[in-house]
């Protein structure tokens, strides 16, 4: 599914668009950055409540094209700017991490 379609279906508040035409077929959820570095497949969507600059660094390292901030978390300006620079989509949703993962699964995107 294309990132722009994913964000639309999740009713996400997009802070940085990244590459809206890039496809995402997998997702991962987690807040421990070392866990994400060690386990996430490149090109996956990442669902987290972590909203700080280091999230962008991990996304760059793992070629994660979209960061979904769950539970109503908002991206701070430095994270938004870094994601724009690195062409990464960062968006917020009101649902919990669990709820967001369920919605992604319902859309055919699994871990």
NORCOR-V339489 format. One record per residue. N is the residue number from 1. OMEGA is omega in whole degrees, -180 to 180 (999 if undefined). Layout:
n->N omega->OMEGA
n->N omega->OMEGA
This chain:
n->1 omega->179
n->2 omega->-178
n->3 omega->-179
n->4 omega->179
n->5 omega->178
n->6 omega->-180
n->7 omega->179
n->8 omega->-178
n->9 omega->178
n->10 omega->-175
n->11 omega->-175
n->12 omega->172
n->13 omega->-175
n->14 omega->180
n->15 omega->177
n->16 omega->-172
n->17 omega->-177
n->18 omega->177
n->19 omega->-174
n->20 omega->-179
n->21 omega->-179
n->22 omega->180
n->23 omega->175
n->24 omega->-180
n->25 omega->-179
n->26 omega->177
n->27 omega->176
n->28 omega->178
n->29 omega->177
n->30 omega->-179
n->31 omega->179
n->32 omega->-173
n->33 omega->180
n->34 omega->176
n->35 omega->179
n->36 omega->179
n->37 omega->-175
n->38 omega->-171
n->39 omega->-172
n->40 omega->175
n->41 omega->176
n->42 omega->178
n->43 omega->-180
n->44 omega->167
n->45 omega->-179
n->46 omega->178
n->47 omega->-176
n->48 omega->168
n->49 omega->178
n->50 omega->-177
n->51 omega->178
n->52 omega->-172
n->53 omega->-179
n->54 omega->177
n->55 omega->178
n->56 omega->179
n->57 omega->178
n->58 omega->179
n->59 omega->177
n->60 omega->-178
n->61 omega->-175
n->62 omega->-178
n->63 omega->177
n->64 omega->-173
n->65 omega->-178
n->66 omega->176
n->67 omega->179
n->68 omega->178
n->69 omega->-175
n->70 omega->176
n->71 omega->176
n->72 omega->179
n->73 omega->179
n->74 omega->179
n->75 omega->175
n->76 omega->-177
n->77 omega->-178
n->78 omega->176
n->79 omega->179
n->80 omega->-179
n->81 omega->180
n->82 omega->179
n->83 omega->175
n->84 omega->180
n->85 omega->-176
n->86 omega->179
n->87 omega->179
n->88 omega->175
n->89 omega->171
n->90 omega->-175
n->91 omega->179
n->92 omega->174
n->93 omega->-178
n->94 omega->-178
n->95 omega->175
n->96 omega->175
n->97 omega->-180
n->98 omega->-180
n->99 omega->179
n->100 omega->178
n->101 omega->178
n->102 omega->179
n->103 omega->177
n->104 omega->178
n->105 omega->177
n->106 omega->178
n->107 omega->178
n->108 omega->178
n->109 omega->-177
n->110 omega->-178
n->111 omega->999
